[in-house]
Amino acid sequence: MKAASKQPLGAASFSTRWMVLTVPVRHKSLVAVLALMPALIVFCAFWLLPFSRLILMGAEADRSSGVSAYLTILTHRQYLISIVTTVGISLVVSLTAVAIAGFVGFFLARQHFWGKAVLVAILTFPLAFPGVVVGFLVIMLGGRQGALAQSSLWLFGERWMFAYSLAGLFIGYLYFSIPRVITTVMAACDNLDKSLEEAARSLGANTWQVTKDVIVPGIAPALLSTGAICFATSMGAFGTAFTLGTRLNILPLNIYGEFTNYANFAMAAALSVVLGAITWIALSIARRLAGGNLGASA
């Protein structure tokens, strides 16, 4: 009678260990999929499907030209000027906000004085304002009945106004961009390694050299990140622009006008896709230059 063939002890042990290890891994994978399922459903239902529909709708015929809305944007001066104006004012706002608030944020991060907490709270308070309120504040400053108009009327006999122009829009965008930069720069300065500054000073570096060679490179990713966030926010800001006047030729107001006033859904969709694409490209470039720390820095 032949003896029953037996599996080697080492192979049996390896097979048993493999089964023990794979079962928990499969269980964890299943749990991970189930945990991500609600987020995937929300993502598909409220972003992927609507945005896909938006892209397809933008390829439909424009009501005024009869050709694809994307092609109409590229061939009509009005839409090209709108894109250039929106990108230009958003870029100027982000650069100005970083330049102004960068110094303020660094000063507040390094200096300790009585009332600092109150000052920081006041400087960052505009973050709580919606765009409509910001626009109204600009009107109160540079509108027809604003402080500047009343002062110039009393002094020179004429009203000086800027609220209903690109200058007013610039002031409004800058108003809610500066607090964001201040908070980001303060957080970045708190995370700087002060031993590097002390080492630079011990080697004979003056204040300007320490700032240029140590501090600025240390907070550069944060400055780049918050500048990109300011650019993206200004690109899509609607409430402030709508409050200051609908004659401004910028993308958010053009999208609103095409959709509401003319029921030109194809053009509204195409302009929305263009706005989203420009913003996404800007954020992607900033993320790459900042070393992938866009969200963490800003």
VOBA-1610 file (N, C-alpha, C; in pm, whole numbers, padded with zeros to 5 digits, always signed):
BEGIN
Met+00085-00120+00000Met+00000+00000+00000Met+00088+00125+00000Lys+00059+00212-00098Lys+00144+00331-00112Lys+00110+00433-00005Ala+00214+00494+00042Ala+00194+00602+00140Ala+00140+00725+00070Ala+00048+00792+00135Ala-00011+00914+00076Ala+00096+01022+00065Ser+00098+01087-00054Ser+00197+01194-00075Ser+00164+01312+00014Lys+00263+01362+00077Lys+00246+01474+00169Lys+00317+01598+00115Gln+00254+01715+00137Gln+00315+01842+00097Gln+00429+01874+00192Pro+00539+01922+00141Pro+00650+01959+00229Pro+00606+02058+00335Leu+00668+02045+00452Leu+00630+02127+00566Leu+00651+02276+00537Gly+00762+02310+00469Gly+00791+02451+00439Gly+00688+02511+00345Ala+00646+02434+00243Ala+00547+02484+00148Ala+00413+02505+00216Ala+00375+02411+00305Ala+00248+02424+00376Ala+00249+02547+00465Ser+00360+02570+00533Ser+00369+02688+00620Ser+00361+02817+00539Phe+00427+02820+00423Phe+00422+02939+00339Phe+00281+02965+00287Ser+00213+02858+00246Ser+00076+02874+00197Ser-00017+02925+00306Thr+00002+02872+00427Thr-00083+02917+00538Thr-00058+03064+00569Arg+00069+03103+00572Arg+00101+03242+00601Arg+00047+03334+00491Trp+00054+03289+00367Trp+00004+03369+00254Trp-00146+03394+00266Met-00219+03288+00304Met-00365+03302+00321Met-00397+03395+00437Val-00319+03385+00545Val-00343+03470+00662Val-00318+03616+00628Leu-00217+03643+00543Leu-00183+03780+00509Leu-00278+03840+00407Thr-00322+03760+00309Thr-00407+03813+00203Thr-00548+03842+00248Val-00599+03765+00344Val-00736+03788+00390Val-00753+03926+00452Pro-00664+03970+00546Pro-00678+04106+00600Pro-00660+04214+00493Val-00569+04190+00396Val-00547+04290+00291Val-00673+04308+00208Arg-00735+04196+00170Arg-00860+04206+00093Arg-00969+04272+00175His-00973+04241+00302His-01075+04302+00389His-01054+04453+00399Lys-00928+04495+00413Lys-00898+04638+00421Lys-00931+04708+00289Ser-00904+04642+00176Ser-00935+04701+00047Ser-01085+04720+00031Leu-01162+04620+00074Leu-01307+04631+00065Leu-01359+04743+00154Val-01304+04754+00273Val-01345+04861+00364Val-01310+04998+00305Ala-01191+05007+00242Ala-01151+05134+00182Ala-01244+05174+00068Val-01281+05075-00015Val-01373+05104-00126Val-01508+05150-00074Leu-01559+05080+00028Leu-01688+05119+00085Leu-01682+05257+00150Ala-01567+05289+00212Ala-01553+05420+00276Ala-01546+05532+00172Leu-01485+05501+00057Leu-01472+05603-00048Leu-01597+05615-00134Met-01686+05518-00126Met-01802+05517-00214Met-01887+05643-00202Pro-01922+05691-00081Pro-02002+05815-00074Pro-01933+05934-00140Ala-01801+05945-00118Ala-01728+06056-00180Ala-01727+06044-00332Leu-01711+05922-00383Leu-01712+05901-00528Leu-01849+05933-00587Ile-01954+05895-00517Ile-02089+05923-00565Ile-02113+06074-00571Val-02075+06144-00464Val-02092+06289-00462Val-02006+06355-00570Phe-01883+06307-00587Phe-01793+06363-00689Phe-01851+06347-00828Cys-01902+06228-00858Cys-01958+06203-00991Cys-02088+06280-01013Ala-02172+06284-00909Ala-02304+06345-00925Ala-02298+06497-00931Phe-02209+06557-00853Phe-02210+06702-00840Phe-02091+06771-00906Trp-01995+06696-00960Trp-01884+06761-01030Trp-01857+06698-01165Leu-01831+06568-01169Leu-01789+06504-01294Leu-01897+06510-01400Leu-02018+06467-01366Leu-02126+06466-01465Leu-02166+06607-01508Pro-02187+06702-01415Pro-02220+06838-01461Pro-02110+06903-01543Phe-01983+06881-01504Phe-01875+06944-01579Phe-01860+06880-01717Ser-01881+06749-01725Ser-01878+06683-01857Ser-01988+06740-01946Arg-02106+06758-01889Arg-02216+06818-01965Arg-02183+06960-02005Leu-02113+07033-01919Leu-02074+07170-01949Leu-01979+07174-02068Ile-01883+07083-02071Ile-01787+07078-02182Ile-01859+07048-02313Leu-01949+06952-02311Leu-02023+06916-02433Leu-02115+07030-02477Met-02177+07096-02382Met-02267+07207-02417Met-02189+07322-02480Gly-02066+07344-02435Gly-01985+07450-02493Gly-01948+07425-02638Ala-01952+07300-02681Ala-01923+07268-02821Ala-02043+07288-02912Glu-02160+07314-02855Glu-02279+07337-02937Glu-02272+07473-03004Ala-02366+07497-03096Ala-02366+07620-03174Ala-02405+07740-03089Asp-02329+07846-03104Asp-02362+07971-03036Asp-02482+08036-03104Arg-02568+08098-03025Arg-02692+08155-03081Arg-02665+08273-03173Ser-02558+08346-03150Ser-02532+08465-03232Ser-02454+08434-03359Ser-02359+08341-03351Ser-02273+08312-03467Ser-02314+08187-03542Gly-02380+08094-03476Gly-02420+07971-03542Gly-02313+07865-03549Val-02195+07893-03494Val-02087+07794-03491Val-02059+07758-03346Ser-01963+07668-03327Ser-01929+07623-03192Ser-01894+07742-03102Ala-01941+07736-02980Ala-01915+07847-02887Ala-01766+07863-02860Tyr-01692+07752-02856Tyr-01547+07761-02836Tyr-01482+07839-02950Leu-01524+07809-03073Leu-01469+07880-03188Leu-01511+08026-03187Thr-01631+08053-03142Thr-01677+08192-03133Thr-01592+08272-03035Ile-01554+08211-02924Ile-01469+08280-02827Ile-01336+08319-02889Leu-01280+08230-02970Leu-01149+08254-03029Leu-01153+08354-03143Thr-01269+08378-03201Thr-01278+08464-03319Thr-01350+08596-03293His-01402+08616-03175His-01473+08741-03144His-01393+08823-03043Arg-01371+08948-03079Arg-01286+09037-03000Arg-01342+09059-02859Gln-01474+09063-02847Gln-01536+09090-02717Gln-01497+08986-02613Tyr-01500+08859-02652Tyr-01469+08753-02557Tyr-01320+08745-02529Leu-01238+08772-02630Leu-01093+08770-02608Leu-01052+08882-02512Ile-01112+09001-02530Ile-01083+09111-02438Ile-01128+09076-02297Ser-01241+09010-02286Ser-01291+08969-02154Ser-01194+08875-02085Ile-01140+08779-02160Ile-01044+08685-02103Ile-00917+08757-02060Val-00864+08842-02148Val-00740+08914-02117Val-00761+09006-01997Thr-00874+09075-01992Thr-00902+09166-01880Thr-00911+09091-01749Thr-00982+08978-01750Thr-00998+08900-01627Thr-00864+08845-01579Val-00787+08788-01671Val-00656+08735-01633Val-00564+08847-01586Gly-00567+08960-01655Gly-00480+09071-01619Gly-00509+09127-01481Ile-00636+09155-01453Ile-00668+09214-01323Ile-00646+09113-01211Ser-00670+08985-01238Ser-00645+08882-01135Ser-00496+08870-01107Leu-00414+08878-01211Leu-00270+08869-01192Leu-00216+08990-01116Val-00264+09109-01151Val-00219+09231-01082Val-00262+09228-00936Val-00385+09183-00910Val-00434+09174-00772Val-00349+09078-00691Ser-00320+08961-00746Ser-00242+08862-00670Ser-00101+08911-00643Leu-00036+08974-00741Leu+00099+09025-00720Leu+00101+09139-00618Thr+00003+09229-00628Thr-00004+09340-00533Thr-00032+09291-00392Ala-00124+09195-00381Ala-00157+09142-00248Ala-00037+09073-00184Val+00038+08997-00263Val+00157+08930-00210Val+00262+09032-00170Ala+00280+09137-00251Ala+00381+09238-00220Ala+00347+09315-00093Ile+00221+09354-00078Ile+00181+09433+00039Ile+00171+09347+00163Ala+00094+09240+00153Ala+00066+09157+00270Ala+00185+09072+00311Gly+00280+09051+00219Gly+00399+08975+00256Gly+00478+09044+00366Phe+00501+09174+00349Phe+00572+09251+00451Phe+00492+09258+00581Val+00362+09280+00568Val+00278+09290+00688Val+00276+09159+00764Gly+00260+09048+00692Gly+00257+08918+00757Gly+00388+08884+00825Phe+00500+08917+00761Phe+00631+08891+00823Phe+00650+08975+00948Phe+00609+09102+00941Phe+00621+09189+01058Phe+00537+09137+01175Leu+00414+09098+01147Leu+00326+09050+01253Leu+00374+08917+01311Ala+00438+08836+01228Ala+00486+08707+01276Ala+00608+08722+01367Arg+00690+08825+01342Arg+00815+08839+01417Arg+00807+08938+01533Gln+00708+09025+01532Gln+00698+09126+01636Gln+00589+09090+01736His+00615+09119+01862His+00519+09094+01968His+00494+09226+02042Phe+00371+09271+02043Phe+00337+09398+02105Phe+00194+09390+02157Trp+00162+09486+02242Trp+00028+09489+02301Trp-00075+09521+02193Gly-00182+09443+02189Gly-00288+09463+02091Gly-00265+09393+01959Lys-00163+09307+01951Lys-00134+09238+01826Lys-00251+09149+01784Ala-00308+09077+01879Ala-00419+08986+01846Ala-00538+09063+01790Val-00564+09180+01846Val-00675+09262+01797Val-00646+09312+01656Leu-00521+09354+01632Leu-00483+09403+01500Leu-00494+09293+01395Val-00447+09173+01428Val-00457+09061+01334Val-00604+09028+01306Ala-00686+09032+01409Ala-00829+09005+01389Ala-00893+09108+01297Ile-00854+09235+01312Ile-00910+09340+01226Ile-00863+09322+01082Leu-00734+09291+01064Leu-00680+09275+00929Leu-00739+09156+00856Thr-00773+09052+00929Thr-00828+08931+00865Thr-00980+08928+00866Phe-01043+09029+00922Phe-01189+09032+00930Phe-01257+09030+00793Pro-01200+09093+00688Pro-01265+09089+00556Pro-01287+08949+00501Leu-01218+08848+00553Leu-01242+08712+00506Leu-01384+08667+00535Ala-01449+08729+00633Ala-01586+08692+00668Ala-01690+08760+00581Phe-01648+08857+00498Phe-01743+08932+00416Phe-01770+08860+00284Pro-01895+08851+00243Pro-01923+08803+00106Pro-01889+08910+00004Gly-01884+08871-00122Gly-01844+08965-00226Gly-01936+09085-00239Val-02065+09066-00214Val-02160+09177-00224Val-02126+09285-00121Val-02091+09245+00000Val-02056+09341+00104Val-01928+09415+00067Val-01831+09343+00013Val-01706+09407-00029Val-01734+09511-00137Gly-01818+09476-00234Gly-01854+09572-00337Gly-01924+09694-00281Phe-02011+09674-00184Phe-02080+09787-00122Phe-01982+09877-00048Leu-01882+09818+00018Leu-01781+09899+00087Leu-01700+09983-00012Val-01670+09925-00129Val-01599+10002-00231Val-01684+10118-00280Ile-01814+10095-00295Ile-01905+10203-00335Ile-01908+10312-00228Met-01908+10273-00102Met-01907+10372+00006Met-01778+10453+00008Leu-01672+10398-00050Leu-01545+10470-00057Leu-01533+10552-00185Gly-01559+10488-00299Gly-01534+10555-00427Gly-01654+10570-00516Gly-01776+10552-00463Gly-01897+10571-00542Gly-01941+10716-00549Arg-02056+10738-00611Arg-02104+10875-00630Arg-02132+10945-00498Gln-02180+10871-00400Gln-02207+10926-00268Gln-02101+10882-00166Gly-01989+10833-00215Gly-01885+10783-00127Gly-01802+10893-00063Ala-01710+10848+00022Ala-01627+10943+00096Ala-01539+11026+00004Leu-01480+10961-00098Leu-01393+11034-00190Leu-01471+11137-00271Ala-01589+11099-00319Ala-01669+11192-00399Ala-01714+11312-00316Gln-01754+11289-00193Gln-01798+11399-00108Gln-01681+11492-00073Ser-01566+11433-00045Ser-01449+11516-00011Ser-01403+11598-00131Ser-01395+11536-00249Ser-01351+11610-00368Ser-01453+11717-00408Leu-01581+11690-00386Leu-01683+11790-00417Leu-01669+11911-00326Trp-01638+11888-00201Trp-01622+11998-00106Trp-01493+12076-00131Leu-01387+12006-00172Leu-01258+12072-00191Leu-01242+12133-00330Phe-01287+12062-00434Phe-01259+12105-00571Phe-01385+12130-00654Gly-01501+12103-00598Gly-01624+12130-00670Gly-01663+12024-00771Glu-01603+11908-00768Glu-01638+11799-00859Glu-01622+11666-00786Arg-01697+11568-00835Arg-01696+11436-00771Arg-01591+11347-00837Trp-01506+11291-00757Trp-01409+11193-00805Trp-01459+11054-00767Met-01470+10967-00865Met-01523+10833-00842Met-01435+10730-00913Phe-01428+10613-00855Phe-01357+10502-00918Phe-01427+10368-00897Ala-01536+10366-00822Ala-01596+10239-00780Ala-01649+10158-00897Tyr-01698+10225-01002Tyr-01767+10153-01108Tyr-01676+10124-01228Ser-01549+10117-01205Ser-01451+10090-01310Ser-01363+09974-01267Leu-01265+09942-01352Leu-01171+09836-01317Leu-01089+09872-01194Ala-01069+10003-01171Ala-00997+10045-01050Ala-01075+10006-00925Gly-01206+10026-00927Gly-01288+09984-00814Gly-01288+09834-00796Leu-01292+09762-00907Leu-01287+09616-00898Leu-01153+09570-00842Phe-01046+09638-00882Phe-00913+09606-00829Phe-00908+09627-00678Ile-00963+09738-00630Ile-00965+09766-00486Ile-01047+09660-00413Gly-01161+09623-00470Gly-01245+09522-00406Gly-01178+09387-00398Tyr-01116+09344-00508Tyr-01046+09215-00507Tyr-00928+09218-00411Leu-00857+09331-00409Leu-00742+09343-00320Leu-00786+09340-00174Tyr-00904+09391-00148Tyr-00956+09400-00011Tyr-00972+09263+00052Phe-01024+09165-00026Phe-01041+09033+00033Phe-00926+08938+00002Ser-00824+08985-00074Ser-00707+08902-00101Ser-00597+08922+00003Ile-00581+09045+00050Ile-00475+09075+00146Ile-00485+08993+00274Pro-00602+08979+00337Pro-00608+08899+00460Pro-00564+08755+00441Arg-00594+08696+00327Arg-00554+08558+00302Arg-00402+08546+00295Val-00338+08643+00231Val-00192+08641+00222Val-00129+08663+00359Ile-00186+08751+00439Ile-00131+08779+00572Ile-00130+08653+00657Thr-00241+08583+00662Thr-00248+08462+00744Thr-00152+08354+00695Thr-00138+08342+00563Thr-00047+08241+00509Thr+00098+08274+00538Val+00136+08400+00521Val+00275+08441+00546Val+00308+08429+00694Met+00216+08463+00781Met+00240+08449+00925Met+00265+08303+00962Ala+00185+08213+00906Ala+00205+08070+00934Ala+00338+08021+00879Ala+00376+08068+00759Ala+00504+08027+00700Ala+00622+08079+00781Cys+00613+08203+00829Cys+00722+08259+00909Cys+00737+08188+01043Asp+00626+08145+01100Asp+00634+08071+01226Asp+00704+07937+01209Asn+00698+07880+01088Asn+00759+07750+01062Asn+00904+07760+01016Leu+00955+07883+00998Leu+01094+07898+00956Leu+01189+07855+01067Asp+01300+07797+01026Asp+01404+07757+01120Asp+01491+07879+01152Lys+01475+07934+01271Lys+01548+08055+01307Lys+01697+08030+01324Ser+01735+07905+01339Ser+01879+07876+01351Ser+01952+07909+01221Leu+01882+07900+01107Leu+01945+07937+00980Leu+01975+08087+00976Glu+01884+08167+01029Glu+01909+08311+01035Glu+02025+08342+01128Glu+02029+08275+01242Glu+02138+08297+01336Glu+02272+08254+01276Ala+02271+08145+01201Ala+02394+08100+01137Ala+02440+08200+01032Ala+02346+08256+00955Ala+02382+08354+00854Ala+02440+08480+00918Arg+02382+08523+01028Arg+02435+08642+01096Arg+02572+08615+01157Ser+02591+08494+01206Ser+02722+08460+01263Ser+02831+08458+01157Leu+02791+08437+01032Leu+02888+08438+00922Leu+02908+08577+00864Gly+02844+08678+00924Gly+02866+08815+00882Gly+02761+08873+00791Ala+02650+08802+00770Ala+02545+08853+00682Ala+02468+08965+00750Asn+02437+09069+00674Asn+02358+09178+00728Asn+02209+09146+00715Thr+02125+09240+00758Thr+01980+09215+00759Thr+01927+09190+00618Trp+01973+09269+00521Trp+01926+09251+00383Trp+01967+09115+00328Gln+02090+09073+00355Gln+02136+08943+00306Gln+02061+08828+00372Val+02032+08841+00501Val+01953+08737+00569Val+01813+08728+00508Thr+01755+08844+00483Thr+01621+08845+00424Thr+01622+08785+00285Lys+01720+08824+00204Lys+01725+08781+00064Lys+01763+08635+00049Asp+01856+08587+00131Asp+01911+08453+00112Asp+01851+08347+00204Val+01783+08388+00311Val+01730+08290+00406Val+01578+08298+00417Ile+01528+08418+00448Ile+01385+08432+00477Ile+01300+08418+00352Val+01335+08494+00247Val+01254+08490+00125Val+01251+08351+00062Pro+01366+08282+00047Pro+01356+08144-00005Pro+01276+08051+00085Gly+01279+08079+00217Gly+01205+07992+00309Gly+01055+08005+00296Ile+01008+08127+00270Ile+00863+08147+00259Ile+00817+08158+00113Ala+00909+08137+00019Ala+00873+08148-00123Ala+00761+08052-00164Pro+00764+07924-00121Pro+00650+07836-00157Pro+00517+07887-00105Ala+00517+07944+00016Ala+00392+07997+00070Ala+00346+08119-00008Leu+00440+08207-00046Leu+00403+08324-00126Leu+00347+08283-00261Leu+00411+08185-00324Leu+00364+08137-00454Leu+00227+08073-00442Ser+00208+07995-00339Ser+00081+07926-00320Ser-00033+08022-00294Thr-00011+08115-00201Thr-00119+08208-00169Thr-00145+08305-00284Gly-00040+08336-00362Gly-00062+08417-00482Gly-00149+08345-00583Ala-00127+08215-00600Ala-00209+08137-00692Ala-00354+08128-00644Ile-00372+08113-00513Ile-00508+08110-00459Ile-00578+08244-00480Cys-00506+08354-00459Cys-00564+08486-00484Cys-00601+08503-00631Phe-00516+08454-00721Phe-00545+08462-00864Phe-00671+08384-00898Ala-00680+08261-00847Ala-00798+08179-00875Ala-00925+08240-00818Thr-00915+08295-00697Thr-01032+08359-00636Thr-01077+08481-00714Ser-00982+08561-00760Ser-01018+08680-00838Ser-01075+08644-00974Met-01026+08536-01033Met-01078+08493-01163Met-01227+08463-01156Gly-01270+08398-01050Gly-01409+08355-01042Gly-01498+08441-00954Ala-01445+08549-00897Ala-01526+08632-00806Ala-01639+08699-00884Phe-01759+08687-00832Phe-01877+08740-00901Phe-01949+08847-00820Gly-01967+08824-00691Gly-02048+08915-00610Gly-01998+09058-00611Thr-01867+09075-00595Thr-01810+09210-00593Thr-01827+09279-00727Ala-01797+09207-00836Ala-01810+09265-00970Ala-01955+09299-01002Phe-02047+09213-00963Phe-02189+09238-00990Phe-02240+09358-00913Thr-02192+09376-00790Thr-02235+09491-00710Thr-02183+09622-00768Leu-02060+09618-00822Leu-02000+09741-00875Leu-02053+09778-01012Gly-02119+09689-01083Gly-02175+09724-01214Gly-02158+09613-01314Thr-02258+09594-01398Thr-02256+09486-01497Thr-02193+09527-01628Arg-02140+09648-01639Arg-02078+09691-01763Arg-01931+09651-01772Leu-01877+09598-01666Leu-01738+09554-01666Leu-01725+09429-01754Asn-01627+09431-01842Asn-01609+09321-01937Asn-01515+09217-01878Ile-01566+09137-01786Ile-01488+09028-01727Ile-01568+08899-01738Leu-01499+08787-01725Leu-01560+08657-01751Leu-01681+08626-01663Pro-01674+08642-01531Pro-01791+08607-01450Pro-01917+08682-01490Leu-01905+08811-01520Leu-02021+08889-01560Leu-02068+08851-01700Asn-01976+08816-01788Asn-02016+08771-01922Asn-02090+08639-01915Ile-02045+08549-01829Ile-02115+08422-01812Ile-02256+08446-01761Tyr-02267+08534-01663Tyr-02399+08567-01608Tyr-02489+08629-01714Gly-02433+08720-01794Gly-02513+08786-01896Gly-02559+08691-02005Glu-02468+08604-02052Glu-02506+08509-02157Glu-02612+08412-02107Phe-02602+08373-01983Phe-02696+08276-01929Phe-02831+08338-01894Thr-02829+08455-01831Thr-02952+08516-01779Thr-03021+08605-01880Asn-02945+08692-01946Asn-03007+08792-02034Asn-03039+08738-02173Tyr-02953+08648-02225Tyr-02969+08603-02362Tyr-03004+08455-02375Ala-03006+08382-02265Ala-03032+08237-02268Ala-02940+08166-02366Asn-02817+08218-02378Asn-02718+08158-02467Asn-02637+08057-02386Phe-02696+07941-02366Phe-02636+07843-02276Phe-02503+07788-02329Ala-02491+07775-02460Ala-02366+07723-02517Ala-02250+07817-02488Met-02271+07947-02506Met-02164+08043-02480Met-02134+08052-02331Ala-02237+08049-02247Ala-02213+08052-02103Ala-02132+07930-02059Ala-02164+07814-02116Ala-02089+07693-02082Ala-01946+07701-02131Ala-01926+07750-02253Ala-01790+07760-02308Ala-01705+07857-02227Leu-01761+07971-02190Leu-01687+08067-02108Leu-01655+08009-01971Ser-01746+07931-01916Ser-01720+07867-01786Ser-01606+07768-01796Val-01603+07692-01905Val-01494+07595-01924Val-01361+07668-01940Val-01361+07777-02016Val-01237+07855-02034Val-01189+07911-01900Leu-01280+07965-01822Leu-01243+08019-01690Leu-01186+07909-01601Gly-01252+07794-01599Gly-01203+07683-01518Gly-01068+07632-01565Ala-01048+07628-01697Ala-00921+07579-01751Ala-00806+07672-01716Ile-00829+07802-01728Ile-00723+07899-01694Ile-00687+07889-01546Thr-00789+07880-01462Thr-00764+07870-01318Thr-00691+07741-01284Trp-00732+07630-01344Trp-00668+07502-01318Trp-00522+07504-01363Ile-00494+07563-01478Ile-00356+07571-01527Ile-00270+07654-01431Ala-00324+07766-01385Ala-00249+07852-01292Ala-00219+07779-01162Leu-00318+07709-01108Leu-00297+07636-00983Leu-00199+07520-01004Ser-00205+07454-01119Ser-00113+07343-01146Ser+00031+07392-01157Ile+00051+07505-01225Ile+00186+07562-01236Ile+00238+07602-01099Ala+00153+07666-01020Ala+00195+07706-00885Ala+00227+07586-00798Arg+00148+07480-00811Arg+00175+07359-00732Arg+00308+07297-00771Arg+00336+07296-00900Arg+00463+07239-00945Arg+00582+07323-00896Leu+00570+07455-00908Leu+00679+07542-00864Leu+00698+07541-00713Ala+00586+07520-00641Ala+00593+07517-00494Ala+00631+07380-00441Gly+00659+07286-00529Gly+00699+07153-00486Gly+00584+07067-00438Gly+00463+07091-00490Gly+00348+07010-00454Gly+00287+07045-00321Asn+00322+07161-00265Asn+00272+07199-00132Asn+00171+07313-00140Leu+00095+07319-00248Leu+00002+07430-00266Leu-00103+07433-00157Gly-00167+07320-00135Gly-00272+07317-00034Gly-00218+07337+00106Ala-00102+07279+00135Ala-00046+07289+00269Ala+00002+07429+00299Ser+00058+07496+00197Ser+00112+07628+00220Ser+00005+07732+00233Ala-00099+07720+00152Ala-00205+07820+00152Ala-00317+07783+00244
//
